[in-house]
Amino acid sequence: MVEDLKGKETWRVFRIMSEFIEGFDELSDVGPAVSIFGSARIENNKKYYKQCVEVSRLLSKGATRS
């Protein structure tokens, strides 16, 4: 565990945090919205990927009715 916290990996958490902050800053004027966070490494034939696509489809369908 301690070995994982040595070197350049210790800065990784700050990079991740800065990406979140930049994203929230960019979206601050959008208004009501939904953000879906996940991994870029998941394959599009996996169960959770397909579920996410379906949720996204349903959310966007509901948004067009408003």
N, CA, C and O atoms as a GROMACS GRO file, in nm:
protein
  264
    1MET      N    1   0.082  -0.120   0.000
    1MET     CA    2   0.000   0.000   0.000
    1MET      C    3   0.086   0.126   0.000
    1MET      O    4   0.064   0.217  -0.080
    2VAL      N    5   0.184   0.131   0.089
    2VAL     CA    6   0.271   0.248   0.098
    2VAL      C    7   0.348   0.266  -0.032
    2VAL      O    8   0.370   0.379  -0.075
    3GLU      N    9   0.388   0.158  -0.093
    3GLU     CA   10   0.461   0.166  -0.220
    3GLU      C   11   0.377   0.233  -0.328
    3GLU      O   12   0.432   0.302  -0.414
    4ASP      N   13   0.244   0.214  -0.326
    4ASP     CA   14   0.155   0.275  -0.424
    4ASP      C   15   0.152   0.426  -0.413
    4ASP      O   16   0.119   0.495  -0.509
    5LEU      N   17   0.185   0.479  -0.297
    5LEU     CA   18   0.176   0.622  -0.273
    5LEU      C   19   0.306   0.695  -0.301
    5LEU      O   20   0.316   0.815  -0.275
    6LYS      N   21   0.404   0.627  -0.353
    6LYS     CA   22   0.533   0.689  -0.383
    6LYS      C   23   0.539   0.732  -0.529
    6LYS      O   24   0.471   0.676  -0.615
    7GLY      N   25   0.621   0.832  -0.556
    7GLY     CA   26   0.647   0.872  -0.693
    7GLY      C   27   0.532   0.948  -0.756
    7GLY      O   28   0.455   1.016  -0.688
    8LYS      N   29   0.521   0.936  -0.888
    8LYS     CA   30   0.425   1.015  -0.964
    8LYS      C   31   0.280   0.977  -0.936
    8LYS      O   32   0.191   1.057  -0.964
    9GLU      N   33   0.253   0.859  -0.884
    9GLU     CA   34   0.116   0.818  -0.855
    9GLU      C   35   0.051   0.905  -0.748
    9GLU      O   36  -0.071   0.918  -0.746
   10THR      N   37   0.130   0.964  -0.661
   10THR     CA   38   0.071   1.051  -0.558
   10THR      C   39   0.004   1.172  -0.621
   10THR      O   40  -0.089   1.226  -0.563
   11TRP      N   41   0.048   1.214  -0.736
   11TRP     CA   42  -0.009   1.331  -0.803
   11TRP      C   43  -0.131   1.296  -0.886
   11TRP      O   44  -0.204   1.384  -0.930
   12ARG      N   45  -0.154   1.169  -0.906
   12ARG     CA   46  -0.268   1.125  -0.989
   12ARG      C   47  -0.401   1.173  -0.932
   12ARG      O   48  -0.489   1.216  -1.007
   13VAL      N   49  -0.417   1.166  -0.801
   13VAL     CA   50  -0.541   1.209  -0.737
   13VAL      C   51  -0.567   1.357  -0.763
   13VAL      O   52  -0.682   1.397  -0.780
   14PHE      N   53  -0.463   1.438  -0.766
   14PHE     CA   54  -0.480   1.580  -0.794
   14PHE      C   55  -0.520   1.605  -0.940
   14PHE      O   56  -0.599   1.694  -0.969
   15ARG      N   57  -0.465   1.525  -1.029
   15ARG     CA   58  -0.504   1.536  -1.170
   15ARG      C   59  -0.650   1.501  -1.188
   15ARG      O   60  -0.723   1.569  -1.261
   16ILE      N   61  -0.693   1.395  -1.123
   16ILE     CA   62  -0.833   1.352  -1.130
   16ILE      C   63  -0.924   1.460  -1.072
   16ILE      O   64  -1.026   1.494  -1.131
   17MET      N   65  -0.885   1.515  -0.957
   17MET     CA   66  -0.964   1.621  -0.896
   17MET      C   67  -0.972   1.743  -0.987
   17MET      O   68  -1.078   1.805  -0.998
   18SER      N   69  -0.863   1.778  -1.051
   18SER     CA   70  -0.864   1.895  -1.140
   18SER      C   71  -0.955   1.873  -1.260
   18SER      O   72  -1.019   1.966  -1.308
   19GLU      N   73  -0.962   1.749  -1.309
   19GLU     CA   74  -1.052   1.718  -1.420
   19GLU      C   75  -1.198   1.734  -1.377
   19GLU      O   76  -1.279   1.786  -1.454
   20PHE      N   77  -1.232   1.691  -1.256
   20PHE     CA   78  -1.367   1.710  -1.204
   20PHE      C   79  -1.400   1.858  -1.192
   20PHE      O   80  -1.507   1.903  -1.233
   21ILE      N   81  -1.306   1.935  -1.136
   21ILE     CA   82  -1.328   2.077  -1.117
   21ILE      C   83  -1.347   2.147  -1.251
   21ILE      O   84  -1.437   2.230  -1.265
   22GLU      N   85  -1.264   2.116  -1.349
   22GLU     CA   86  -1.278   2.175  -1.482
   22GLU      C   87  -1.413   2.141  -1.544
   22GLU      O   88  -1.479   2.225  -1.605
   23GLY      N   89  -1.454   2.016  -1.528
   23GLY     CA   90  -1.583   1.973  -1.582
   23GLY      C   91  -1.699   2.045  -1.517
   23GLY      O   92  -1.789   2.092  -1.586
   24PHE      N   93  -1.698   2.054  -1.384
   24PHE     CA   94  -1.804   2.124  -1.314
   24PHE      C   95  -1.806   2.272  -1.352
   24PHE      O   96  -1.913   2.332  -1.364
   25ASP      N   97  -1.690   2.330  -1.370
   25ASP     CA   98  -1.682   2.471  -1.410
   25ASP      C   99  -1.743   2.491  -1.548
   25ASP      O  100  -1.818   2.586  -1.570
   26GLU      N  101  -1.711   2.402  -1.641
   26GLU     CA  102  -1.766   2.412  -1.777
   26GLU      C  103  -1.918   2.396  -1.778
   26GLU      O  104  -1.986   2.460  -1.857
   27LEU      N  105  -1.970   2.312  -1.690
   27LEU     CA  106  -2.113   2.283  -1.689
   27LEU      C  107  -2.193   2.373  -1.596
   27LEU      O  108  -2.314   2.358  -1.586
   28SER      N  109  -2.129   2.467  -1.528
   28SER     CA  110  -2.196   2.546  -1.426
   28SER      C  111  -2.310   2.631  -1.480
   28SER      O  112  -2.403   2.662  -1.405
   29ASP      N  113  -2.307   2.669  -1.606
   29ASP     CA  114  -2.412   2.752  -1.664
   29ASP      C  115  -2.515   2.673  -1.744
   29ASP      O  116  -2.602   2.733  -1.807
   30VAL      N  117  -2.505   2.543  -1.743
   30VAL     CA  118  -2.593   2.460  -1.826
   30VAL      C  119  -2.736   2.454  -1.770
   30VAL      O  120  -2.831   2.449  -1.848
   31GLY      N  121  -2.752   2.456  -1.640
   31GLY     CA  122  -2.884   2.440  -1.580
   31GLY      C  123  -2.905   2.295  -1.541
   31GLY      O  124  -2.808   2.220  -1.526
   32PRO      N  125  -3.032   2.254  -1.524
   32PRO     CA  126  -3.057   2.115  -1.484
   32PRO      C  127  -2.997   2.017  -1.584
   32PRO      O  128  -3.018   2.030  -1.705
   33ALA      N  129  -2.923   1.921  -1.535
   33ALA     CA  130  -2.855   1.826  -1.623
   33ALA      C  131  -2.822   1.698  -1.546
   33ALA      O  132  -2.831   1.693  -1.424
   34VAL      N  133  -2.785   1.596  -1.620
   34VAL     CA  134  -2.743   1.470  -1.563
   34VAL      C  135  -2.604   1.438  -1.617
   34VAL      O  136  -2.579   1.451  -1.737
   35SER      N  137  -2.515   1.398  -1.529
   35SER     CA  138  -2.382   1.354  -1.570
   35SER      C  139  -2.368   1.207  -1.534
   35SER      O  140  -2.407   1.165  -1.425
   36ILE      N  141  -2.314   1.132  -1.626
   36ILE     CA  142  -2.289   0.989  -1.602
   36ILE      C  143  -2.139   0.968  -1.604
   36ILE      O  144  -2.073   0.995  -1.704
   37PHE      N  145  -2.086   0.919  -1.493
   37PHE     CA  146  -1.944   0.894  -1.480
   37PHE      C  147  -1.918   0.745  -1.494
   37PHE      O  148  -1.995   0.663  -1.443
   38GLY      N  149  -1.812   0.711  -1.560
   38GLY     CA  150  -1.777   0.571  -1.575
   38GLY      C  151  -1.637   0.557  -1.630
   38GLY      O  152  -1.559   0.652  -1.632
   39SER      N  153  -1.606   0.439  -1.672
   39SER     CA  154  -1.474   0.410  -1.724
   39SER      C  155  -1.473   0.412  -1.876
   39SER      O  156  -1.568   0.367  -1.940
   40ALA      N  157  -1.367   0.463  -1.932
   40ALA     CA  158  -1.351   0.460  -2.076
   40ALA      C  159  -1.304   0.323  -2.123
   40ALA      O  160  -1.293   0.298  -2.243
   41ARG      N  161  -1.277   0.236  -2.029
   41ARG     CA  162  -1.222   0.104  -2.063
   41ARG      C  163  -1.329  -0.005  -2.075
   41ARG      O  164  -1.297  -0.118  -2.114
   42ILE      N  165  -1.454   0.025  -2.043
   42ILE     CA  166  -1.557  -0.078  -2.049
   42ILE      C  167  -1.594  -0.104  -2.196
   42ILE      O  168  -1.604  -0.012  -2.277
   43GLU      N  169  -1.615  -0.228  -2.228
   43GLU     CA  170  -1.647  -0.266  -2.365
   43GLU      C  171  -1.796  -0.248  -2.390
   43GLU      O  172  -1.878  -0.266  -2.300
   44ASN      N  173  -1.832  -0.212  -2.514
   44ASN     CA  174  -1.972  -0.180  -2.543
   44ASN      C  175  -2.064  -0.301  -2.548
   44ASN      O  176  -2.184  -0.286  -2.570
   45ASN      N  177  -2.012  -0.418  -2.530
   45ASN     CA  178  -2.098  -0.538  -2.527
   45ASN      C  179  -2.123  -0.585  -2.384
   45ASN      O  180  -2.186  -0.689  -2.363
   46LYS      N  181  -2.076  -0.510  -2.285
   46LYS     CA  182  -2.092  -0.549  -2.144
   46LYS      C  183  -2.227  -0.503  -2.090
   46LYS      O  184  -2.284  -0.404  -2.137
   47LYS      N  185  -2.275  -0.575  -1.991
   47LYS     CA  186  -2.406  -0.550  -1.930
   47LYS      C  187  -2.421  -0.405  -1.882
   47LYS      O  188  -2.520  -0.339  -1.916
   48TYR      N  189  -2.326  -0.354  -1.807
   48TYR     CA  190  -2.339  -0.220  -1.749
   48TYR      C  191  -2.329  -0.112  -1.855
   48TYR      O  192  -2.391  -0.006  -1.842
   49TYR      N  193  -2.253  -0.135  -1.959
   49TYR     CA  194  -2.247  -0.040  -2.070
   49TYR      C  195  -2.384  -0.030  -2.135
   49TYR      O  196  -2.434   0.080  -2.161
   50LYS      N  197  -2.445  -0.145  -2.162
   50LYS     CA  198  -2.576  -0.146  -2.226
   50LYS      C  199  -2.681  -0.081  -2.137
   50LYS      O  200  -2.768  -0.009  -2.186
   51GLN      N  201  -2.673  -0.105  -2.006
   51GLN     CA  202  -2.767  -0.042  -1.914
   51GLN      C  203  -2.750   0.110  -1.914
   51GLN      O  204  -2.849   0.184  -1.909
   52CYS      N  205  -2.628   0.156  -1.919
   52CYS     CA  206  -2.601   0.299  -1.922
   52CYS      C  207  -2.657   0.362  -2.049
   52CYS      O  208  -2.714   0.471  -2.045
   53VAL      N  209  -2.640   0.294  -2.161
   53VAL     CA  210  -2.695   0.344  -2.287
   53VAL      C  211  -2.847   0.355  -2.278
   53VAL      O  212  -2.905   0.453  -2.324
   54GLU      N  213  -2.910   0.256  -2.219
   54GLU     CA  214  -3.056   0.258  -2.204
   54GLU      C  215  -3.102   0.370  -2.112
   54GLU      O  216  -3.198   0.440  -2.144
   55VAL      N  217  -3.035   0.388  -2.000
   55VAL     CA  218  -3.069   0.498  -1.909
   55VAL      C  219  -3.052   0.632  -1.980
   55VAL      O  220  -3.137   0.720  -1.967
   56SER      N  221  -2.945   0.648  -2.053
   56SER     CA  222  -2.920   0.772  -2.128
   56SER      C  223  -3.030   0.796  -2.230
   56SER      O  224  -3.076   0.909  -2.247
   57ARG      N  225  -3.070   0.691  -2.298
   57ARG     CA  226  -3.176   0.703  -2.398
   57ARG      C  227  -3.307   0.747  -2.333
   57ARG      O  228  -3.374   0.837  -2.383
   58LEU      N  229  -3.342   0.684  -2.221
   58LEU     CA  230  -3.465   0.719  -2.152
   58LEU      C  231  -3.461   0.861  -2.097
   58LEU      O  232  -3.561   0.933  -2.102
   59LEU      N  233  -3.347   0.902  -2.044
   59LEU     CA  234  -3.334   1.038  -1.993
   59LEU      C  235  -3.348   1.141  -2.105
   59LEU      O  236  -3.415   1.243  -2.088
   60SER      N  237  -3.286   1.116  -2.218
   60SER     CA  238  -3.294   1.211  -2.328
   60SER      C  239  -3.435   1.213  -2.388
   60SER      O  240  -3.482   1.318  -2.432
   61LYS      N  241  -3.502   1.100  -2.388
   61LYS     CA  242  -3.640   1.094  -2.438
   61LYS      C  243  -3.730   1.177  -2.346
   61LYS      O  244  -3.816   1.251  -2.395
   62GLY      N  245  -3.712   1.165  -2.216
   62GLY     CA  246  -3.790   1.243  -2.121
   62GLY      C  247  -3.761   1.391  -2.132
   62GLY      O  248  -3.851   1.473  -2.110
   63ALA      N  249  -3.638   1.428  -2.165
   63ALA     CA  250  -3.600   1.569  -2.175
   63ALA      C  251  -3.667   1.635  -2.295
   63ALA      O  252  -3.695   1.755  -2.291
   64THR      N  253  -3.694   1.560  -2.399
   64THR     CA  254  -3.756   1.619  -2.518
   64THR      C  255  -3.904   1.647  -2.496
   64THR      O  256  -3.963   1.728  -2.568
   65ARG      N  257  -3.964   1.581  -2.398
   65ARG     CA  258  -4.105   1.604  -2.367
   65ARG      C  259  -4.127   1.729  -2.283
   65ARG      O  260  -4.237   1.784  -2.281
   66SER      N  261  -4.023   1.774  -2.215
   66SER     CA  262  -4.038   1.889  -2.123
   66SER      C  263  -4.054   2.019  -2.197
   66SER      O  264  -4.067   2.124  -2.135
   0.00000   0.00000   0.00000
